Amino acid sequence: MASSCSSSRSRLSEDDPSGSPRATLPADPEERRIAELERRLARLQGEGEPATVAVLEAELGELYLEQNDLRRARRNFRLARYDAPREESVRRRVALGLGEVYLREGQPELAVEELEPLAAERGDFSARDELRFRAFLSLAYERTGKSAEAQKLRPSSFQEQEFLALRRRAGERGATTGPRATPSKPPLNSTPGLAFQVLPRSSWRAAAPRDDQSPMSAVRRITIHHSAMEPTSAPLEEAAKQIRSIQNGHFQRGYADIGYHYLIDSQGRIWEGRDKRFQGAHAGNTDANERNLGICLLGNFVSVAPTPAQERALRTLVDAERGRYRVSKDQIFGHGEVRKYFTGQSTECPGERLMSVVRDLRGGRAGNLADD
Ligand SMILES: [Zn+2]
């Protein structure tokens, strides 16, 4: 335990005889506990032992969830995960908590991502956690069309009442989700004809675009990139973090938003980047970007190939977008080709191992940039 120091802090934060008048404390015990935890965390100011801080943050997340304040709940769960990613008990509380947050926000696919990895450690669950796991994951499965999987998670009949109560609660849409980074609009995956899921901008906590972007009426070519960064590991949050850092980098270069329209992580998840109603900022210059859909695969493919899931997702996405905008095969490019043509400069992007996939997508034909 780190210590004398954190225990003396907690003593101070509790019944301090010279402290603030009791009358200012909230009457509701839950609210009082929230105020106390917030105060304690403020006092730790990033200097507490991370595992200790994370436990407080996880508890705070659960309390905010009780209060139906989904925005603060989500924030505290994420902070807890950030502070102590490997602390077993914290990890479980955070995953169950975020699973419920996402369900209540109407994002069942994210809830599945959070909850499924817990299956491996269910043996150690308390009865209550086991029931929450079953209730949330079964609801998330139902809402993503996996009813057979959902059925397998029903508990024995004597737990049925509580199971149903938990599901009802998680099925409520939050009343106070707080301000969002982007105005809500239907996610791209609701586009008819797209038979795959696209994680909306809110799932990587995109910052709002800065200034006005140029509208893009239709797509006439597709350009493929790599992020030239470390490949992302399995957790959703890893990829989300990398996408946020790409957006930050693009802001620093003066772009209005992340430059790519789509990003694909090593797990093959497809993420929404810049709104497709606007021209991207990825290919080299304004002419190169005109009606040019930008897709970036997370990772560095100079000497390593994309993962099979990542390549599959790319093929699915390119096929769908080609069909949608009637883009011919010879209008699929690697970044290097487009940049060279429009600016005379070269780039290693998207790396030779991804470039060979691009050539294959083109059906062995040569790209035709002169065609307007
Ligand atoms: Zn590139």
Boltz pocket constraint, residues with backbone or C-beta under 6 A from the ligand:
constraints:
  - pocket:
      binder: B
      contacts: [[A, 224], [A, 225], [A, 226], [A, 282], [A, 335], [A, 349], [A, 350]]
      max_distance: 6.0
